[in-house]
C-alpha cells in the first residue's frame, strides 16, 4: 500500500474513488479558504486573427506582467496563467477586491503608448473553500464561478463578484457600489452575481 504522503494532488484525486484515506489526505494537505481573482484580457481572439497568435500572446504576457504588481501589493499569490487568463488567490476578499481595482489602474498605465489598440482587464472574484496547490493550480466551485465571470461575462474594466464573495466581504468600501446583475443575464450564466462599481475619486 503506497504512502499517501508521497502522492501528488491528481494521484490522490484518482485514488479517492476507492480509498477514503486519499480524500482525507487531500483535505489535510490542500484544503483551504481563499478569495480568488481571475483576470482575463479583452480582444485575444480578434488580436490573434489580426496580428497572429504569437504577437497576441506576447501582448497578453505583457499585460499579465503589468497587473502582477497589483496582485503582489495586496498579498496575493499568482497561481497560474493560461493563455491570457490569470488565477490568483488572496487571504481575504477585501485584498482581492483592491487588487482588482489596482489592476485596472495598471492597465490604464499599460495602455498609454498603445494608441488605438488597448487591452483591458476583465475580472471575476469568488471566495470560499478550495483545493490549492501553490504555484501550480487551484480547484473549487468559487474558482469555477470566478473563472466564468472573468473569462466569459465581464467586459473590459468590469469587476464581477459571486454571491459567495459578496457574503464574505466584511463591508463594502466607501465609494464602492455592488449592483445585482440583470436577471436574464444571471439566468444565462447559471448563477446570480454582482457588478462592482468604483465611485471613488
C-alpha positions in Angstrom: 0.0 0.0 0.0 1.6 3.3 -1.1 2.5 6.1 1.3 -0.2 8.7 0.5 2.1 11.5 1.6 4.2 10.8 -1.5 1.3 11.0 -4.0 0.6 14.2 -6.0 -2.7 16.0 -5.8 -4.1 14.4 -9.0 -2.9 11.0 -8.0 -4.8 11.4 -4.7 -7.9 12.5 -6.6 -7.7 9.4 -8.7 -7.2 7.2 -5.7 -10.0 8.9 -3.7 -12.6 6.9 -5.8 -11.7 3.7 -4.0 -9.7 4.8 -1.0 -11.3 7.1 1.6 -7.8 7.8 3.1 -6.9 9.6 -0.1 -9.8 12.1 0.4 -8.6 12.7 4.0 -5.1 13.3 2.7 -6.4 15.8 0.1 -8.4 17.7 2.8 -5.4 17.8 5.2 -2.8 18.8 2.6 -4.7 21.1 0.1 -8.0 22.3 1.5 -8.1 26.0 2.4 -10.4 29.1 2.3 -9.3 31.8 -0.1 -10.5 34.7 -2.2 -10.0 34.0 -5.9 -9.3 36.6 -8.6 -9.5 35.6 -12.2 -8.3 38.3 -14.8 -8.8 37.9 -18.5 -7.9 40.5 -21.1 -10.1 41.8 -23.9 -9.7 41.0 -27.5 -7.4 38.0 -27.5 -9.3 36.2 -30.3 -9.6 39.3 -32.5 -6.0 40.2 -31.8 -4.8 36.7 -32.8 -6.8 36.9 -36.0 -5.4 40.4 -36.8 -1.8 40.1 -35.6 -1.2 36.4 -35.4 -1.1 34.2 -32.3 2.5 34.9 -31.2 2.0 38.7 -31.3 -1.3 38.4 -29.4 0.3 36.1 -26.9 3.2 38.5 -26.4 0.7 41.3 -25.7 -1.2 39.1 -23.3 2.0 38.2 -21.4 3.0 41.9 -21.2 -0.5 42.8 -19.9 -0.2 40.0 -17.3 3.2 41.3 -16.2 1.6 44.8 -15.8 -1.1 43.6 -13.4 1.1 41.3 -11.3 2.4 44.1 -9.0 -1.2 44.8 -8.1 -1.7 41.2 -7.0 1.6 41.2 -5.0 0.9 44.5 -3.4 -2.3 43.1 -1.8 -0.8 39.9 -0.5 -2.0 37.7 -3.4 -0.3 34.7 -4.9 -0.3 34.2 -8.6 -1.2 30.6 -9.1 -1.1 30.2 -12.9 -1.5 31.9 -16.2 -3.4 30.1 -19.0 -3.1 32.0 -22.3 -4.4 35.4 -21.4 -6.1 34.4 -18.1 -4.5 34.8 -14.6 -5.6 33.0 -11.5 -4.6 34.4 -8.1 -5.6 33.7 -4.5 -5.8 36.2 -1.6 -6.1 35.9 2.2 -9.3 38.0 2.2 -12.0 39.2 -0.2 -11.1 42.8 0.6 -7.5 42.3 -0.5 -8.7 40.6 -3.7 -11.1 43.4 -4.5 -8.5 46.2 -4.1 -6.1 44.1 -6.2 -8.7 44.2 -9.0 -9.1 47.9 -8.6 -5.4 48.4 -8.8 -5.1 46.1 -11.8 -7.4 48.4 -13.7 -5.2 51.3 -12.8 -2.2 49.4 -14.0 -3.9 48.7 -17.3 -4.5 52.5 -17.8 -0.8 53.0 -17.5 0.0 50.0 -19.7 -2.2 51.4 -22.5 -0.7 54.9 -22.6 1.5 54.2 -25.5 -0.7 51.6 -27.3 -2.7 54.1 -29.3 -6.0 52.6 -30.6 -5.2 49.0 -29.5 -5.7 49.0 -25.7 -6.1 45.9 -23.6 -8.4 45.9 -20.6 -8.8 43.6 -17.7 -12.0 41.6 -17.1 -12.1 40.5 -13.5 -14.1 37.8 -11.7 -14.0 37.3 -7.9 -15.0 34.4 -5.8 -14.4 33.4 -2.2 -14.7 30.1 -0.4 -13.3 26.6 0.2 -10.9 25.4 -2.4 -8.0 23.0 -3.0 -4.8 24.9 -3.5 -1.6 23.6 -4.9 0.6 26.7 -4.5 2.3 27.9 -7.7 0.5 25.2 -9.7 -3.3 25.1 -9.6 -6.5 25.8 -7.6 -9.8 24.0 -7.7 -13.2 24.8 -6.3 -16.7 25.9 -7.0 -15.9 29.5 -6.4 -12.8 29.2 -8.6 -15.2 28.0 -11.4 -17.6 30.8 -10.9 -14.9 33.5 -10.8 -13.5 32.0 -14.0 -16.8 32.2 -15.8 -17.3 35.8 -14.7 -13.8 36.9 -15.7 -13.4 34.9 -18.8 -16.9 34.9 -20.3 -19.1 37.6 -18.7 -17.1 40.7 -17.7 -16.3 43.4 -20.2 -13.2 45.5 -20.2 -12.7 47.2 -16.9 -15.6 45.3 -15.2 -15.2 43.6 -11.9 -17.9 40.9 -11.2 -18.3 39.0 -8.0 -20.1 35.9 -6.9 -22.7 35.8 -4.1 -20.2 33.9 -2.0 -17.7 36.7 -2.4 -20.2 39.3 -1.5 -21.3 37.4 1.6 -17.7 37.2 2.9 -16.8 40.8 2.2 -16.8 42.3 5.7 -18.0 45.7 4.4 -18.4 47.4 1.0 -15.6 50.1 0.9 -16.8 53.6 1.0 -17.4 54.9 -2.5 -17.9 51.5 -4.0 -21.2 50.0 -5.1 -22.3 46.4 -5.5 -25.2 46.0 -8.0 -27.1 42.8 -8.8 -26.7 41.6 -12.4 -29.6 41.6 -14.8 -31.7 38.6 -14.0 -31.8 37.4 -17.6 -28.0 37.5 -17.8 -27.7 35.8 -14.5 -30.1 33.1 -15.7 -27.9 32.5 -18.8 -24.8 32.3 -16.8 -26.4 29.9 -14.3 -25.9 31.8 -11.1 -26.5 35.2 -9.6 -23.6 37.7 -9.5 -22.9 41.3 -8.8 -21.0 44.1 -10.6 -18.6 46.3 -8.6 -18.7 49.9 -9.4 -15.9 52.2 -8.2 -17.2 55.7 -7.5 -14.2 56.8 -5.5 -12.2 59.9 -6.7 
